Amino acid sequence: MSKKFPKYTHPMTVFTGIKTFDIKQSSLKKDNLYGCVEFHKYLLTVDPNQRPEDYKGTLFHEICHIGYEIFGLNDDDEIPTLGNEFLTTVTANMIQQMAGLNPELFRFIFTNDD
């Protein structure tokens, strides 16, 4: 039997500056996923049945998907070949923007008081 971890307490929305995504904690085992973003529903789902460090990593991973979508890097088939400097700049800008707009959520992700 797999160990069940508690649901995590943190803000349940991600604000991008122009859109707000709800965060839902729900098992994604049947989909063989740990997290996912449904852009048309403005919904980020993360499976809470993970160790704290994995849960936080998954939450951050899904927030990055949202950030990249906001910066126009959402469709793998349409993304041109990206150079290191461009990708680093977009990533840094995206993280700064998302962390600035969601300080409590990012504090949860990057605090080691599990």
C-alpha positions as CSV (number, residue, x, y, z in Angstrom):
1,M,0.0,0.0,0.0
2,S,1.4,3.4,-0.9
3,K,1.8,6.0,1.8
4,K,-0.8,8.8,1.8
5,F,0.6,12.3,2.4
6,P,-1.5,15.1,3.8
7,K,-2.9,17.7,1.6
8,Y,-0.7,20.7,1.6
9,T,-1.6,24.2,2.8
10,H,-0.8,27.1,0.5
11,P,-2.5,29.7,-1.7
12,M,-4.9,27.9,-4.1
13,T,-4.5,30.3,-7.0
14,V,-1.7,31.4,-9.4
15,F,-2.1,34.9,-10.7
16,T,-0.1,35.7,-13.9
17,G,-0.9,39.4,-14.1
18,I,-3.6,38.8,-16.7
19,K,-5.1,35.4,-15.8
20,T,-5.8,33.5,-12.5
21,F,-5.5,29.8,-12.4
22,D,-7.1,27.8,-9.6
23,I,-5.0,25.1,-7.9
24,K,-6.7,21.8,-7.1
25,Q,-5.2,19.0,-5.1
26,S,-6.5,15.7,-6.5
27,S,-5.2,12.2,-7.2
28,L,-3.9,11.9,-10.8
29,K,-2.9,8.3,-10.4
30,K,-5.4,7.0,-13.0
31,D,-3.8,9.5,-15.5
32,N,-0.3,8.4,-14.5
33,L,0.5,12.1,-13.7
34,Y,1.8,14.1,-10.8
35,G,0.4,17.4,-12.0
36,C,-1.2,19.0,-15.0
37,V,-2.6,22.3,-16.3
38,E,-5.8,22.6,-18.2
39,F,-5.4,26.0,-19.8
40,H,-9.0,26.2,-21.1
41,K,-10.3,25.7,-17.5
42,Y,-7.6,27.9,-15.9
43,L,-6.9,24.9,-13.6
44,L,-3.7,23.5,-12.2
45,T,-4.1,20.1,-10.6
46,V,-1.4,18.6,-8.5
47,D,-1.5,15.2,-6.8
48,P,-1.1,15.6,-3.0
49,N,0.0,12.0,-2.6
50,Q,3.7,12.9,-3.0
51,R,6.5,13.5,-0.6
52,P,6.7,17.2,0.3
53,E,9.8,17.9,-1.8
54,D,8.2,16.1,-4.8
55,Y,4.9,17.9,-4.3
56,K,6.6,21.3,-4.3
57,G,8.7,20.4,-7.4
58,T,5.6,19.3,-9.2
59,L,3.7,22.5,-8.2
60,F,6.6,24.6,-9.5
61,H,6.9,22.5,-12.7
62,E,3.2,23.2,-13.5
63,I,3.5,26.9,-12.6
64,C,6.4,27.0,-15.2
65,H,4.0,25.6,-17.8
66,I,1.6,28.4,-17.0
67,G,4.4,31.0,-17.2
68,Y,5.7,29.7,-20.5
69,E,2.2,29.8,-21.9
70,I,1.9,33.5,-20.9
71,F,5.3,34.2,-22.6
72,G,4.1,32.5,-25.8
73,L,6.0,29.2,-25.4
74,N,3.0,26.9,-25.0
75,D,2.9,24.7,-28.1
76,D,5.9,22.4,-28.6
77,D,5.2,22.2,-32.3
78,E,5.4,26.0,-32.7
79,I,8.4,26.8,-30.6
80,P,11.4,27.7,-32.7
81,T,14.9,26.5,-31.9
82,L,15.7,28.4,-28.7
83,G,19.2,29.5,-27.8
84,N,20.4,29.3,-24.2
85,E,20.4,33.1,-23.7
86,F,16.9,33.5,-24.9
87,L,15.5,30.6,-22.9
88,T,17.4,31.8,-19.8
89,T,16.1,35.3,-20.1
90,V,12.5,34.2,-20.6
91,T,12.8,31.8,-17.7
92,A,14.3,34.4,-15.3
93,N,11.7,37.0,-16.3
94,M,8.9,34.5,-15.9
95,I,10.0,33.3,-12.5
96,Q,10.5,36.9,-11.3
97,Q,7.0,37.9,-12.5
98,M,5.3,34.8,-11.1
99,A,7.1,35.0,-7.8
100,G,6.4,38.7,-7.5
101,L,2.7,38.2,-8.1
102,N,2.4,35.1,-5.9
103,P,4.8,35.6,-3.0
104,E,3.1,33.3,-0.5
105,L,2.9,30.5,-3.0
106,F,6.6,30.8,-3.9
107,R,7.5,31.0,-0.2
108,F,5.7,27.7,0.3
109,I,7.6,26.1,-2.7
110,F,11.0,27.3,-1.6
111,T,10.8,26.9,2.2
112,N,12.2,23.8,3.7
113,D,9.9,23.5,6.7
114,D,8.2,20.3,5.7
